[in-house]
Every structure is written in structure tokens, then in C-alpha cells.
Amino acid sequence: MPRVACAFWLSAPGQGEIRAEPLARPGADEVLVRTVCSAVSRGTETLVFRGGVPESQHTAMRAPFQEGDFPAPVKYGYLNVGVVEEGPPALRGRTVFCLYPHQTHYVVPAGAVTPVPDSVPAARAVLAGTVETAVNALWDAAPLVGDRIAVVGAGMVGCSVAAILARYPAVRVQLVDADPARAETARALGVDFALPENALGECDLVVHASATEDGLARSLELLAPEGTVIELSWYGDRRVSLPLGEAFHSRRLVVRSSQVGAVSPARRARRTYADRLALALELLADPAFDALITGESAFEDLPQVLPRLASGDLPALCHRIRYAPAGR
């Protein structure tokens, strides 16, 4: 009898469904993984869900194990933690992270999975892909001891950046968001919080991750002369206006993009993608990151959950998806 898995597919913009997937037997250098939990990357995945990936970015936005094409039908996702059930002896029985979509079981090359350290619970390890984005952004930003830093946008990525910056010596870190409820998250991460109108200025560095025009404009206002905004937001098919008149030139401000698709040039000669992901998993030993997981649903409920996440009816930072235990 053929083996079958179940996977979540975007069947049309705004509509998802669970489909049966044939499951091949793993080859000599492959692993069969049983998913324990996955997570919805609320910013990118909800943009994909509503069909907001511009045609010019269809290739750049492909996930490593995506099937189908944008806008739909497409199987998309990249935050998956599971247990290796078949494969090389060194990996068999290990909990691993993989950039795989929402699916109950899957077969991938052994090199595509990263063992989760014993110090990191599987339920927290789903954040590895987001923390990896934050690591890359901070390699790009290169903050210095004593810097005054604002992180504008307290979503998954912004909170991950703030959590790592909380470990830096002698820096002033402030998490800035329009939602006052994010103050509790900031406290859990060990950083200060402010609403946009109350944020501290004269920043050497601002990391922007709100994916809003107002957030980017406010980020520029918070800079000290010759300061830098690291732009982590991805706007999809939306156009953004930016105030580059006024004092932008006289203050010699910098707006610099950062994107996880390539290792930061600052580390590219000495670090691989695997090194970066392994570092992200090491950082997740800190239980403070649990504050980023704000909801959980069963895998079979994903077709109903993703529309609610996309519309904002179900507010969340990271929404975790749980799967049935082995044997069920």
C-alpha cells in the first residue's frame, strides 16, 4: 500500500485546504520526518495567503520545499519541527528543524534538517527560521557596545531582534509598537517598550519591522545624524511613500535593506546558511523566546485558522500548529 501524508495547500487566494500527499520511501541520504509542530509566520504567510506576492518576486519568494506556484495553488511554509523516523542512524530519533511547509510527514535530504539542541524544546524550536532572520539582520546592522537602538514593529521578527539585542552589553534597546499590549511582550524579552509617539530619539540604529509606511517614517525620525535604519519589512505588492525631503539629506541618514535569503555580506565569507540556522537554534535555549508564541491550533483546523490570522480577527505573533502524536 502507498504511504500517504496530509498537507496544507493554498487552493486559491484566501482559501486553504488539507490534501493527501503521496509519501515516498527515503533514499540512502534522505530522512522521513514526522512533524511534531509547525508555525505560521504571520507576516509572510498571511501575505502569501491573500495572494499578495508580486509577480516580479515569485521566484525570489519561493520557500525551499514549496510546491506549486504563486498565487495558487501552492504549498507554502518554512517553520517545521519533527522527529526523524527513518534515515541515517545518526539522525534517527532526533528532533530536527526543517524549512518545510505544514505537513504531517515528509521526506527530504538529510542535509536539509538541523538537529535541535537538547536545551531547546521542540515547541520553541519552531521559531528558528524567524530568529535566523533576526541574526542575519544584526549581522547586517553590526550594533556596537553602547549604541542607542530602537526596534520598530513588535511582530515575530521585531521581537526576535529585540530579544537578541537584550543580550548586548551597554546598549539602550527600546521596542516600539502602536499596540500597547506589546509592552507585556517587551517585558518578557527584557527590553523597554514605547508607543511610537513616546519613543526615544537620537538612535544610532533603528531596525524597522512593522511593514507599515508610518513605521518606516517614524524610524527615520528616531535616528541621530548619520544613523541607519535597517529595513526588515517586506511589503509584497504594496507601494510605500517615504519622506526623503526635509532633513533626510542634511542629516545624512541611511536606509538599508536586510533579507534572510542571502547570508549577510559581513559574514558571507566565514558563515554558511547551516551555521546561521544552528546559531539561531542555540539562541532559542533562552525561555524568554516563549513570549513570541501567542496561540496554538490543531493542524486539521488550519483552513479555518489562516483566514482569521490574515484578517487580524485572530491576533498573534507566532501561531503554533500541533500535530497528532505518533500512532494516531
BALOBA-1460 file (C-alpha; in Angstrom, 3 decimals):
// residues 328
<rec num="1" residu="m" x="0.000" y="0.000" z="0.000"/>
<rec num="2" residu="p" x="1.346" y="3.506" z="-0.807"/>
<rec num="3" residu="r" x="2.133" y="5.708" z="2.160"/>
<rec num="4" residu="v" x="0.236" y="8.987" z="2.438"/>
<rec num="5" residu="a" x="0.755" y="12.235" z="4.357"/>
<rec num="6" residu="c" x="-1.572" y="15.209" z="4.802"/>
<rec num="7" residu="a" x="-0.518" y="18.727" z="3.780"/>
<rec num="8" residu="f" x="-1.986" y="22.220" z="3.902"/>
<rec num="9" residu="w" x="-2.384" y="23.875" z="0.480"/>
<rec num="10" residu="l" x="-3.495" y="27.341" z="-0.518"/>
<rec num="11" residu="s" x="-6.062" y="26.347" z="-3.152"/>
<rec num="12" residu="a" x="-6.894" y="29.938" z="-4.146"/>
<rec num="13" residu="p" x="-6.085" y="33.346" z="-2.616"/>
<rec num="14" residu="g" x="-7.870" y="33.406" z="0.718"/>
<rec num="15" residu="q" x="-8.794" y="29.714" z="0.670"/>
<rec num="16" residu="g" x="-6.905" y="26.738" z="2.092"/>
<rec num="17" residu="e" x="-7.483" y="23.013" z="2.306"/>
<rec num="18" residu="i" x="-5.915" y="19.803" z="3.614"/>
<rec num="19" residu="r" x="-4.784" y="17.454" z="0.829"/>
<rec num="20" residu="a" x="-3.451" y="13.909" z="0.805"/>
<rec num="21" residu="e" x="0.170" y="13.674" z="-0.370"/>
<rec num="22" residu="p" x="1.995" y="10.516" z="-1.559"/>
<rec num="23" residu="l" x="4.932" y="9.792" z="0.713"/>
<rec num="24" residu="a" x="7.993" y="8.229" z="-0.891"/>
<rec num="25" residu="r" x="10.329" y="5.933" z="0.981"/>
<rec num="26" residu="p" x="13.552" y="7.762" z="1.864"/>
<rec num="27" residu="g" x="16.693" y="7.027" z="-0.136"/>
<rec num="28" residu="a" x="20.155" y="6.415" z="1.274"/>
<rec num="29" residu="d" x="20.828" y="10.095" z="2.032"/>
<rec num="30" residu="e" x="17.280" y="11.092" z="2.927"/>
<rec num="31" residu="v" x="15.157" y="11.202" z="6.080"/>
<rec num="32" residu="l" x="11.492" y="10.611" z="6.809"/>
<rec num="33" residu="v" x="10.297" y="13.183" z="9.347"/>
<rec num="34" residu="r" x="7.096" y="13.034" z="11.395"/>
<rec num="35" residu="t" x="6.022" y="16.601" z="12.160"/>
<rec num="36" residu="v" x="5.543" y="17.452" z="15.827"/>
<rec num="37" residu="c" x="4.679" y="21.119" z="15.366"/>
<rec num="38" residu="s" x="4.922" y="23.845" z="12.766"/>
<rec num="39" residu="a" x="4.235" y="27.568" z="12.925"/>
<rec num="40" residu="v" x="2.618" y="30.252" z="10.827"/>
<rec num="41" residu="s" x="4.966" y="33.113" z="10.014"/>
<rec num="42" residu="r" x="2.217" y="35.685" z="10.330"/>
<rec num="43" residu="g" x="3.679" y="38.415" z="8.147"/>
<rec num="44" residu="t" x="4.896" y="36.469" z="5.125"/>
<rec num="45" residu="e" x="2.446" y="33.579" z="5.215"/>
<rec num="46" residu="t" x="-0.638" y="35.742" z="5.546"/>
<rec num="47" residu="l" x="0.625" y="37.863" z="2.642"/>
<rec num="48" residu="v" x="1.010" y="34.668" z="0.590"/>
<rec num="49" residu="f" x="-2.436" y="33.545" z="1.781"/>
<rec num="50" residu="r" x="-4.157" y="36.645" z="0.414"/>
<rec num="51" residu="g" x="-2.268" y="36.352" z="-2.895"/>
<rec num="52" residu="g" x="-0.086" y="39.417" z="-2.293"/>
<rec num="53" residu="v" x="3.248" y="38.197" z="-3.713"/>
<rec num="54" residu="p" x="4.128" y="40.448" z="-6.689"/>
<rec num="55" residu="e" x="4.736" y="38.593" z="-9.949"/>
<rec num="56" residu="s" x="8.260" y="40.028" z="-10.097"/>
<rec num="57" residu="q" x="9.037" y="38.286" z="-6.776"/>
<rec num="58" residu="h" x="7.549" y="34.855" z="-7.476"/>
<rec num="59" residu="t" x="10.982" y="33.276" z="-7.877"/>
<rec num="60" residu="a" x="12.684" y="35.152" z="-5.034"/>
<rec num="61" residu="m" x="9.883" y="34.291" z="-2.610"/>
<rec num="62" residu="r" x="9.858" y="30.541" z="-3.213"/>
<rec num="63" residu="a" x="10.284" y="28.567" z="0.002"/>
<rec num="64" residu="p" x="12.875" y="25.736" z="-0.054"/>
<rec num="65" residu="f" x="10.286" y="22.923" z="-0.274"/>
<rec num="66" residu="q" x="7.411" y="24.847" z="-1.798"/>
<rec num="67" residu="e" x="5.185" y="23.029" z="-4.276"/>
<rec num="68" residu="g" x="3.027" y="24.825" z="-6.798"/>
<rec num="69" residu="d" x="3.363" y="28.450" z="-7.831"/>
<rec num="70" residu="f" x="2.117" y="31.830" z="-6.640"/>
<rec num="71" residu="p" x="-0.548" y="32.944" z="-6.282"/>
<rec num="72" residu="a" x="-2.136" y="29.443" z="-6.066"/>
<rec num="73" residu="p" x="-2.433" y="26.541" z="-5.775"/>
<rec num="74" residu="v" x="0.683" y="26.457" z="-3.624"/>
<rec num="75" residu="k" x="2.020" y="24.578" z="-0.601"/>
<rec num="76" residu="y" x="3.975" y="27.145" z="1.397"/>
<rec num="77" residu="g" x="5.637" y="27.376" z="4.799"/>
<rec num="78" residu="y" x="9.049" y="27.104" z="6.424"/>
<rec num="79" residu="l" x="8.791" y="26.610" z="10.197"/>
<rec num="80" residu="n" x="8.628" y="22.878" z="10.897"/>
<rec num="81" residu="v" x="9.903" y="20.725" z="13.763"/>
<rec num="82" residu="g" x="9.661" y="16.957" z="13.722"/>
<rec num="83" residu="v" x="11.247" y="13.646" z="14.636"/>
<rec num="84" residu="v" x="13.303" y="11.595" z="12.178"/>
<rec num="85" residu="e" x="11.612" y="8.195" z="11.877"/>
<rec num="86" residu="e" x="13.718" y="6.776" z="9.034"/>
<rec num="87" residu="g" x="17.144" y="7.745" z="7.777"/>
<rec num="88" residu="p" x="20.847" y="7.638" z="8.712"/>
<rec num="89" residu="p" x="21.456" y="6.167" z="12.186"/>
<rec num="90" residu="a" x="22.961" y="9.426" z="13.475"/>
<rec num="91" residu="l" x="19.667" y="11.223" z="12.827"/>
<rec num="92" residu="r" x="17.123" y="8.516" z="13.564"/>
<rec num="93" residu="g" x="15.018" y="9.513" z="16.577"/>
<rec num="94" residu="r" x="16.418" y="13.058" z="16.650"/>
<rec num="95" residu="t" x="14.230" y="16.138" z="16.878"/>
<rec num="96" residu="v" x="15.039" y="18.351" z="13.892"/>
<rec num="97" residu="f" x="14.111" y="21.689" z="12.366"/>
<rec num="98" residu="c" x="13.388" y="21.970" z="8.648"/>
<rec num="99" residu="l" x="12.243" y="24.754" z="6.308"/>
<rec num="100" residu="y" x="9.247" y="22.664" z="5.278"/>
<rec num="101" residu="p" x="5.550" y="23.574" z="4.844"/>
<rec num="102" residu="h" x="2.698" y="22.388" z="7.070"/>
<rec num="103" residu="q" x="2.547" y="18.618" z="6.511"/>
<rec num="104" residu="t" x="2.182" y="15.584" z="8.780"/>
<rec num="105" residu="h" x="5.160" y="13.629" z="7.343"/>
<rec num="106" residu="y" x="7.738" y="14.413" z="4.676"/>
<rec num="107" residu="v" x="10.904" y="13.095" z="3.036"/>
<rec num="108" residu="v" x="13.856" y="15.452" z="2.455"/>
<rec num="109" residu="p" x="17.638" y="15.168" z="2.013"/>
<rec num="110" residu="a" x="19.365" y="14.513" z="5.328"/>
<rec num="111" residu="g" x="21.310" y="17.751" z="4.899"/>
<rec num="112" residu="a" x="18.062" y="19.745" z="4.886"/>
<rec num="113" residu="v" x="17.344" y="19.085" z="8.565"/>
<rec num="114" residu="t" x="19.121" y="20.635" z="11.536"/>
<rec num="115" residu="p" x="19.176" y="18.776" z="14.871"/>
<rec num="116" residu="v" x="17.527" y="20.724" z="17.673"/>
<rec num="117" residu="p" x="19.784" y="21.064" z="20.744"/>
<rec num="118" residu="d" x="18.644" y="19.169" z="23.825"/>
<rec num="119" residu="s" x="18.346" y="22.522" z="25.612"/>
<rec num="120" residu="v" x="15.617" y="23.721" z="23.211"/>
<rec num="121" residu="p" x="12.057" y="22.316" z="23.475"/>
<rec num="122" residu="a" x="10.521" y="21.299" z="20.144"/>
<rec num="123" residu="a" x="7.617" y="23.660" z="20.779"/>
<rec num="124" residu="r" x="10.034" y="26.629" z="20.895"/>
<rec num="125" residu="a" x="12.256" y="25.426" z="18.067"/>
<rec num="126" residu="v" x="9.564" y="26.392" z="15.517"/>
<rec num="127" residu="l" x="10.884" y="29.947" z="15.944"/>
<rec num="128" residu="a" x="14.263" y="29.016" z="14.434"/>
<rec num="129" residu="g" x="13.529" y="30.423" z="10.984"/>
<rec num="130" residu="t" x="12.423" y="33.768" z="12.419"/>
<rec num="131" residu="v" x="15.356" y="34.006" z="14.825"/>
<rec num="132" residu="e" x="17.632" y="33.195" z="11.873"/>
<rec num="133" residu="t" x="16.202" y="36.269" z="10.101"/>
<rec num="134" residu="a" x="16.995" y="38.347" z="13.194"/>
<rec num="135" residu="v" x="20.563" y="37.004" z="13.331"/>
<rec num="136" residu="n" x="21.113" y="37.954" z="9.701"/>
<rec num="137" residu="a" x="19.676" y="41.431" z="10.290"/>
<rec num="138" residu="l" x="22.033" y="42.029" z="13.191"/>
<rec num="139" residu="w" x="24.985" y="40.833" z="11.122"/>
<rec num="140" residu="d" x="23.902" y="43.499" z="8.619"/>
<rec num="141" residu="a" x="23.347" y="46.133" z="11.305"/>
<rec num="142" residu="a" x="26.557" y="45.454" z="13.280"/>
<rec num="143" residu="p" x="25.459" y="47.223" z="16.503"/>
<rec num="144" residu="l" x="28.223" y="48.464" z="18.775"/>
<rec num="145" residu="v" x="28.629" y="48.496" z="22.553"/>
<rec num="146" residu="g" x="26.730" y="51.437" z="23.983"/>
<rec num="147" residu="d" x="24.511" y="52.015" z="20.939"/>
<rec num="148" residu="r" x="21.055" y="53.561" z="21.264"/>
<rec num="149" residu="i" x="18.720" y="51.273" z="19.339"/>
<rec num="150" residu="a" x="15.013" y="51.175" z="18.552"/>
<rec num="151" residu="v" x="13.203" y="48.195" z="17.076"/>
<rec num="152" residu="v" x="10.045" y="49.498" z="15.408"/>
<rec num="153" residu="g" x="7.391" y="46.819" z="14.961"/>
<rec num="154" residu="a" x="6.794" y="44.188" z="17.647"/>
<rec num="155" residu="g" x="5.874" y="41.300" z="15.372"/>
<rec num="156" residu="m" x="7.704" y="37.974" z="15.231"/>
<rec num="157" residu="v" x="10.803" y="39.382" z="13.530"/>
<rec num="158" residu="g" x="10.975" y="42.610" z="15.510"/>
<rec num="159" residu="c" x="10.578" y="40.772" z="18.814"/>
<rec num="160" residu="s" x="13.270" y="38.273" z="17.806"/>
<rec num="161" residu="v" x="15.661" y="41.127" z="17.044"/>
<rec num="162" residu="a" x="14.857" y="42.787" z="20.376"/>
<rec num="163" residu="a" x="15.353" y="39.516" z="22.268"/>
<rec num="164" residu="i" x="18.856" y="39.109" z="20.837"/>
<rec num="165" residu="l" x="19.747" y="42.771" z="21.386"/>
<rec num="166" residu="a" x="18.749" y="42.383" z="25.043"/>
<rec num="167" residu="r" x="21.932" y="40.306" z="25.412"/>
<rec num="168" residu="y" x="24.219" y="43.023" z="24.010"/>
<rec num="169" residu="p" x="26.325" y="44.903" z="26.596"/>
<rec num="170" residu="a" x="25.535" y="48.501" z="27.494"/>
<rec num="171" residu="v" x="23.014" y="49.126" z="24.697"/>
<rec num="172" residu="r" x="19.776" y="51.051" z="25.067"/>
<rec num="173" residu="v" x="17.104" y="48.927" z="23.396"/>
<rec num="174" residu="q" x="13.512" y="50.040" z="23.010"/>
<rec num="175" residu="l" x="10.771" y="48.019" z="21.322"/>
<rec num="176" residu="v" x="8.294" y="50.363" z="19.614"/>
<rec num="177" residu="d" x="4.781" y="49.404" z="18.532"/>
<rec num="178" residu="a" x="1.360" y="51.002" z="18.148"/>
<rec num="179" residu="d" x="-0.256" y="48.200" z="20.170"/>
<rec num="180" residu="p" x="0.133" y="48.898" z="23.919"/>
<rec num="181" residu="a" x="-0.409" y="45.185" z="24.625"/>
<rec num="182" residu="r" x="3.080" y="44.555" z="23.206"/>
<rec num="183" residu="a" x="4.503" y="46.125" z="26.384"/>
<rec num="184" residu="e" x="3.997" y="42.807" z="28.145"/>
<rec num="185" residu="t" x="5.963" y="41.009" z="25.415"/>
<rec num="186" residu="a" x="8.773" y="43.557" z="25.724"/>
<rec num="187" residu="r" x="8.970" y="42.957" z="29.482"/>
<rec num="188" residu="a" x="9.230" y="39.218" z="28.924"/>
<rec num="189" residu="l" x="12.075" y="39.794" z="26.460"/>
<rec num="190" residu="g" x="13.893" y="42.110" z="28.860"/>
<rec num="191" residu="v" x="13.669" y="45.349" z="26.857"/>
<rec num="192" residu="d" x="11.953" y="48.710" z="27.232"/>
<rec num="193" residu="f" x="8.711" y="49.472" z="25.362"/>
<rec num="194" residu="a" x="7.215" y="52.641" z="23.914"/>
<rec num="195" residu="l" x="4.328" y="53.704" z="21.727"/>
<rec num="196" residu="p" x="5.574" y="55.430" z="18.541"/>
<rec num="197" residu="e" x="4.853" y="58.942" z="19.817"/>
<rec num="198" residu="n" x="6.793" y="58.292" z="23.045"/>
<rec num="199" residu="a" x="9.838" y="56.509" z="21.585"/>
<rec num="200" residu="l" x="13.311" y="57.752" z="22.476"/>
<rec num="201" residu="g" x="15.160" y="59.505" z="19.672"/>
<rec num="202" residu="e" x="18.810" y="60.139" z="18.821"/>
<rec num="203" residu="c" x="19.224" y="56.475" z="17.891"/>
<rec num="204" residu="d" x="22.398" y="55.189" z="16.298"/>
<rec num="205" residu="l" x="20.408" y="52.352" z="14.781"/>
<rec num="206" residu="v" x="16.745" y="51.598" z="14.133"/>
<rec num="207" residu="v" x="15.583" y="48.165" z="12.993"/>
<rec num="208" residu="h" x="12.250" y="48.548" z="11.217"/>
<rec num="209" residu="a" x="9.907" y="45.542" z="11.070"/>
<rec num="210" residu="s" x="6.367" y="46.941" z="11.230"/>
<rec num="211" residu="a" x="5.657" y="46.615" z="7.474"/>
<rec num="212" residu="t" x="3.876" y="49.991" z="7.606"/>
<rec num="213" residu="e" x="4.598" y="53.299" z="5.916"/>
<rec num="214" residu="d" x="4.105" y="55.159" z="9.192"/>
<rec num="215" residu="g" x="6.530" y="52.837" z="10.961"/>
<rec num="216" residu="l" x="9.275" y="53.465" z="8.429"/>
<rec num="217" residu="a" x="8.744" y="57.228" z="8.547"/>
<rec num="218" residu="r" x="8.879" y="57.163" z="12.361"/>
<rec num="219" residu="s" x="12.070" y="55.074" z="12.198"/>
<rec num="220" residu="l" x="13.782" y="57.864" z="10.239"/>
<rec num="221" residu="e" x="12.587" y="60.436" z="12.766"/>
<rec num="222" residu="l" x="14.157" y="58.463" z="15.621"/>
<rec num="223" residu="l" x="17.656" y="58.490" z="14.112"/>
<rec num="224" residu="a" x="20.558" y="60.621" z="15.253"/>
<rec num="225" residu="p" x="22.520" y="62.335" z="12.466"/>
<rec num="226" residu="e" x="24.257" y="59.741" z="10.265"/>
<rec num="227" residu="g" x="22.174" y="56.971" z="11.839"/>
<rec num="228" residu="t" x="20.927" y="53.903" z="9.969"/>
<rec num="229" residu="v" x="17.560" y="52.222" z="9.523"/>
<rec num="230" residu="i" x="17.781" y="48.505" z="8.783"/>
<rec num="231" residu="e" x="14.617" y="47.723" z="6.825"/>
<rec num="232" residu="l" x="13.355" y="44.223" z="7.571"/>
<rec num="233" residu="s" x="9.752" y="44.703" z="6.463"/>
<rec num="234" residu="w" x="8.532" y="43.132" z="3.259"/>
<rec num="235" residu="y" x="5.616" y="44.950" z="1.688"/>
<rec num="236" residu="g" x="4.680" y="42.482" z="-1.036"/>
<rec num="237" residu="d" x="2.631" y="44.237" z="-3.695"/>
<rec num="238" residu="r" x="2.136" y="47.453" z="-1.694"/>
<rec num="239" residu="r" x="3.843" y="50.741" z="-2.623"/>
<rec num="240" residu="v" x="5.346" y="52.771" z="0.217"/>
<rec num="241" residu="s" x="5.961" y="56.531" z="0.357"/>
<rec num="242" residu="l" x="8.988" y="57.725" z="2.300"/>
<rec num="243" residu="p" x="9.822" y="61.301" z="3.447"/>
<rec num="244" residu="l" x="13.225" y="61.741" z="1.812"/>
<rec num="245" residu="g" x="12.941" y="65.542" z="1.758"/>
<rec num="246" residu="e" x="13.093" y="67.695" z="4.884"/>
<rec num="247" residu="a" x="16.277" y="66.838" z="6.830"/>
<rec num="248" residu="f" x="16.964" y="63.412" z="5.296"/>
<rec num="249" residu="h" x="19.997" y="64.558" z="3.288"/>
<rec num="250" residu="s" x="21.350" y="67.186" z="5.658"/>
<rec num="251" residu="r" x="21.351" y="64.623" z="8.486"/>
<rec num="252" residu="r" x="22.989" y="62.040" z="6.186"/>
<rec num="253" residu="l" x="20.555" y="59.267" z="7.137"/>
<rec num="254" residu="v" x="20.807" y="55.733" z="5.754"/>
<rec num="255" residu="v" x="18.071" y="53.217" z="4.891"/>
<rec num="256" residu="r" x="19.482" y="49.744" z="4.281"/>
<rec num="257" residu="s" x="17.608" y="46.580" z="3.375"/>
<rec num="258" residu="s" x="18.153" y="43.217" z="5.032"/>
<rec num="259" residu="q" x="16.709" y="39.922" z="3.856"/>
<rec num="260" residu="v" x="17.322" y="36.376" z="5.041"/>
<rec num="261" residu="g" x="17.570" y="34.908" z="1.532"/>
<rec num="262" residu="a" x="21.333" y="35.533" z="1.489"/>
<rec num="263" residu="v" x="23.867" y="35.411" z="4.322"/>
<rec num="264" residu="s" x="24.874" y="38.948" z="5.302"/>
<rec num="265" residu="p" x="27.910" y="40.201" z="3.344"/>
<rec num="266" residu="a" x="29.530" y="40.903" z="6.710"/>
<rec num="267" residu="r" x="29.704" y="37.146" z="7.397"/>
<rec num="268" residu="r" x="29.300" y="35.519" z="3.973"/>
<rec num="269" residu="a" x="32.964" y="34.568" z="3.648"/>
<rec num="270" residu="r" x="33.007" y="32.788" z="7.015"/>
<rec num="271" residu="r" x="29.466" y="31.565" z="7.731"/>
<rec num="272" residu="t" x="27.128" y="29.245" z="5.832"/>
<rec num="273" residu="y" x="23.336" y="29.018" z="5.897"/>
<rec num="274" residu="a" x="23.742" y="25.966" z="8.140"/>
<rec num="275" residu="d" x="25.954" y="27.936" z="10.558"/>
<rec num="276" residu="r" x="23.371" y="30.707" z="10.752"/>
<rec num="277" residu="l" x="20.471" y="28.336" z="11.447"/>
<rec num="278" residu="a" x="22.486" y="26.403" z="14.046"/>
<rec num="279" residu="l" x="23.218" y="29.701" z="15.824"/>
<rec num="280" residu="a" x="19.526" y="30.589" z="15.820"/>
<rec num="281" residu="l" x="18.693" y="27.259" z="17.446"/>
<rec num="282" residu="e" x="21.381" y="27.796" z="20.108"/>
<rec num="283" residu="l" x="19.876" y="31.188" z="20.959"/>
<rec num="284" residu="l" x="16.470" y="29.539" z="21.440"/>
<rec num="285" residu="a" x="17.717" y="27.880" z="24.619"/>
<rec num="286" residu="d" x="16.576" y="31.139" z="26.270"/>
<rec num="287" residu="p" x="12.987" y="30.650" z="27.563"/>
<rec num="288" residu="a" x="12.316" y="34.365" z="27.011"/>
<rec num="289" residu="f" x="11.503" y="33.470" z="23.400"/>
<rec num="290" residu="d" x="8.359" y="31.661" z="24.604"/>
<rec num="291" residu="a" x="6.733" y="35.101" z="24.756"/>
<rec num="292" residu="l" x="6.633" y="35.093" z="20.929"/>
<rec num="293" residu="i" x="4.259" y="32.119" z="20.792"/>
<rec num="294" residu="t" x="0.832" y="33.559" z="21.403"/>
<rec num="295" residu="g" x="-1.547" y="30.897" z="20.118"/>
<rec num="296" residu="e" x="-1.883" y="27.293" z="19.033"/>
<rec num="297" residu="s" x="-4.245" y="25.285" z="16.837"/>
<rec num="298" residu="a" x="-4.573" y="21.741" z="15.550"/>
<rec num="299" residu="f" x="-3.238" y="21.012" z="12.057"/>
<rec num="300" residu="e" x="-6.659" y="19.995" z="10.783"/>
<rec num="301" residu="d" x="-8.011" y="23.444" z="11.707"/>
<rec num="302" residu="l" x="-5.528" y="25.357" z="9.519"/>
<rec num="303" residu="p" x="-8.058" y="26.050" z="6.699"/>
<rec num="304" residu="q" x="-10.169" y="27.961" z="9.235"/>
<rec num="305" residu="v" x="-7.275" y="29.468" z="11.220"/>
<rec num="306" residu="l" x="-5.260" y="31.096" z="8.420"/>
<rec num="307" residu="p" x="-8.113" y="33.329" z="7.189"/>
<rec num="308" residu="r" x="-8.546" y="34.596" z="10.752"/>
<rec num="309" residu="l" x="-4.807" y="35.295" z="11.070"/>
<rec num="310" residu="a" x="-4.764" y="37.055" z="7.691"/>
<rec num="311" residu="s" x="-7.726" y="39.274" z="8.585"/>
<rec num="312" residu="g" x="-6.443" y="40.099" z="12.076"/>
<rec num="313" residu="d" x="-9.524" y="38.507" z="13.674"/>
<rec num="314" residu="l" x="-7.087" y="36.147" z="15.419"/>
<rec num="315" residu="p" x="-4.244" y="38.361" z="16.701"/>
<rec num="316" residu="a" x="-0.909" y="36.610" z="17.050"/>
<rec num="317" residu="l" x="2.843" y="36.887" z="16.956"/>
<rec num="318" residu="c" x="3.768" y="33.275" z="16.234"/>
<rec num="319" residu="h" x="0.823" y="30.889" z="15.911"/>
<rec num="320" residu="r" x="1.916" y="27.295" z="16.526"/>
<rec num="321" residu="i" x="0.331" y="24.303" z="14.804"/>
<rec num="322" residu="r" x="0.238" y="20.999" z="16.697"/>
<rec num="323" residu="y" x="0.065" y="17.550" z="15.074"/>
<rec num="324" residu="a" x="-1.337" y="14.267" z="16.341"/>
<rec num="325" residu="p" x="1.150" y="12.142" z="18.315"/>
<rec num="326" residu="a" x="2.769" y="9.115" z="16.705"/>
<rec num="327" residu="g" x="0.418" y="6.197" z="16.228"/>
<rec num="328" residu="r" x="-2.730" y="8.328" z="15.937"/>
